């Protein structure tokens, strides 16, 4: 399973009113392991960032020479292709990315990625009803160090979310987690050991033990008026 933990930073909260994406950060998980094949880009939103600079610290001057979304859209689509996305508050990020792809008449997230997007906000609310579901709150709950997170950053937040997601789903791992690479060798070794095991020792009941057992069953049979299921039919009769 190839999964991508994704986060975006934007100029505002609503793509419907013209807000745009200014940063995309992605962390790749392959079979629940970090691969290091991450994706990160800053984008020129072609509009002022406004008050959102207080959130992510990205200024108009910093973003002025960064690529437009249309310049990275193809490589981003190729990177995300067929992967399952893991997003904190998925509706927000997916809405913004779909808007950006729609502007270029390119396929939407649901058409290029695994249809089931994992929303870690929803997961957290189901696992901890009534508790805070923010990324900072989850980092605190799972003792993940986020002391270096003074501002929101797409790649940093994706890296933290990857650790949070793995911690939240730790119980879903197989009993052989971490041994997958050596599974063939272990299987061969187990068969070899099985062939060397000594024969099992069979201890049969003595005549006295059999008689005591039969007496116990007869007592049950009398107490239940012939209802002892463990007593042979002939003996019961």
Steps between C-alpha positions, in 0.01 A plus 500: 500500500640839395370786713572872481465722806412840353465854627454839335536863600274756336427873476176454694230261610272482195599413145152606387588864570825491305748373757790301356759241604842636598673183626462125461677242716477123454656206688497154345421183694550160340358211702491735802866592470642845425685486169656846488343553157330822606364786290516868594440819306422867561265666254431850373125545566471798265330696777594645838528261791342752736443400862592136432867602525452497879417128475768369265755784489514507119515856369406641160868580435607142583237347272541746212764294315353158578340288224130521415282198574467433128878454477506216757155353444617209284781391731268527800236289326762239411624494860150456644380249240327192648611581856268515799504848654520563874397856586412692816161657420491347154210707363709817526810380314311290244273795425796729432685245287190418297454872437857533377467194272160620375655830389725297270227251394704217653360194684386553858643329808233226499592413141876476550526357854357214702130580551513473881672804649590455868398804706696497826274766655203267460707207629604697810144607579380141475785368714489779762147646515488845653879544488696748290584366153758757389841385379667655805256321732567165333875553513466562874278193546747270322810673643629611160742792522357803318694766690653619171154578359473873567315565171292280272705347221371250246798263504558526875132439572493204259802348676337541842170365370675192362632422849157569653325275248740212561446538875121517462490183291770301680250232598425429132847366436548130441674288760796473264547877457863581442581143396361517147840525339614177669173312462628253241801409711283464810254277318776272377655488845168414664451204267854383570445519876166322468672205333747467788246500784480178708182294489227610739466293818147357539391440861204265517265476798547204735222253578442670836474844335258369239283342771499822703406699190213263418374522857496879478301487175251256653444739790428781251268270306296416811480864609374604156269197456687363202618836362875444514625579148848362563383153601493232228144407408540136594629582846218747559240242403 
